[in-house]
Amino acid sequence: MQPDPLLSQAELDFIQDLQQGQQMELNVPSPGLRVQGQQVTRELLTHLIGQEQVTLHATVDNQQISFPLQLVEDEFHTVHLHLGSPEIYEDGPMLRAWRLSLEHPSLLRDPLGKPSTLWVRDLSFNGMLVEVHGQHPAPAQFDLDFAPAGIAAITLHGELRRRIGPALAAYDLSSSDRDEIDRLRDYVLQAHRRAHPELHTQVSS
């Protein structure tokens, strides 16, 4: 007497179809950036990106956009060219970072969520203009969280650049965590996309 099979033929067919579908998905090419050029040119570019800070620079109308280039090695030890979040500048009498003017000032908080006396009015990838509330003057520096509605808090370090009257101050921004700076740049980039949709194109699949 033959024992009953553990799986029916229908179940075996289903598993086989599932495996074939997964293999087909792995073989589907994904969109990517390919660097063309002579071998010596590619080698020079790879060497420079590996040793120095290299950026891809574009000028559009009265704005300059710089993308940092990085070499990233995947789990198969293949090196890829990675574009970081861009720095966006405005041309004028002097070059300055593109600034987002918030419709409603955003309160800065400490890491425990306690409110500070600083409210963000304008923001760029490397600085901010804040309103100073309360009786205390603008601090010389701060380590606070920027957390507008819709995003997780971004922890930033601010260094006072100058006071502007009794209630405004400008700060230079930095962070010991590179990911926090990248998240700030991404936030500013999304705001720039909304403000200047003509400069951003959607890639259709």
Buried (B, 14 or more C-beta within 10 A) or exposed (E): EEEEEEEEEEEEEEEEEEEEEEEEEEEEEEEEEEEEEEEEEEEEBBEEBEEEEBBEEEEEEEBBBBBBBBBEEEEEEEEEBEEBBBBBBBEEEEEEBBBBEBEEBBBBBEEEEEEBBBBBBBBBBBBBBBBBBEEEEBBEEBEBBBBBEEEEBBBBBBEBEEEEEEEBBBBEBEBEEEEBBBBBBBBBBBBBEEEBEEBEEEEEE
